[in-house]
Amino acid sequence: MYTFRHYDIVQEYLNSNKLLYPILTEAADKIKHFFPESSLFLEVISNPEEESDTHLVLFIKTDLPPVEAIEKLDQLDEEWFLNFPADIMNNLSINLEF
């Protein structure tokens, strides 16, 4: 479903945040509905000012025109992602990559 960028770091993050596993499984299906030809990548991003402040980013690599892709991401957020509790949203974000 996903390509891990810096595999060991992503795996360690997921092992520390096991609540994300079922969400990532569901996310792949939801994303494919809006972005059927996309590739999905996971990467742990650190706050440059506070290295202990990290979160997982799910990148949707798409060839869609930016305006269309942003509209689809907004729709995904509204219909699915924004319904999760804050503890999930603090540990996972979904971004586009062109």
Secondary structure as UniProt FT lines:
FT   STRAND          3..4
FT   HELIX           7..16
FT   TURN            18..19
FT   HELIX           20..34
FT   TURN            36..37
FT   STRAND          39..47
FT   TURN            48..49
FT   STRAND          50..61
FT   HELIX           66..79
FT   HELIX           81..83
FT   HELIX           86..89
FT   TURN            90..91
FT   STRAND          92..97
//
